[in-house]
Amino acid sequence: MVGKIVGLLAAALALVAPVHAQTQDKPPSTFGPVIGAALLCHDHLDNKYFYAWLKTHFGPAYKHEGGAYWFRTGETTLWGAPVTEVMVSDDTSEWVFVGAVADVAPDELEQAVRKAAGVRHLAADASPYPLRVSVPGSTIAYYNAKSKIYCAKFKPLPPRR
């Protein structure tokens, strides 16, 4: 009897696992409101929340480096621009951040964000590869031939005891 139950459970899990993996191929409908709002600094940044959200929707992080967990996002878009990766800070830094890699140049990403969300990112200086910063505090930076957009804030101090 126990053997049959174990066999049934194994069969049920074998059916559920592929279904879960298939849901990770498509971004969740809440990707823009959740991740997009965080990237534009329109949301409270809680790295534990974003880590759990990303893990739930995209599976485990594929790497952990540079003080961040990196998640591949498949064929997702934000503001009409393709987004290939999202990263969220670990607890080793004094910063809490959420970032994303977009497969377009920074000026194209800035235009897409401005058109879709109404948020302008102005060049911080006149250098050939300037950071672009918005009033709420999000930043668009060059990342090889791509862009990286992120929101970073100091972690709150722990409560005094």
Secondary structure, 3 states (H helix, E strand, C coil): CHHHHHHHHHHHHHHHHHHHHHHCCCCCCCHHHHHHHHHCCCCCCCHHHHHHHHHHHHCCCCEEECCEEEEEEEEEEECCEEEEEEEEECCCCCEEEEEEEECCCHHHHHHHHHHHHCCCCEECCCCCCCCEECCCCCEEEEECCEEEEEEEEECCCCCCC
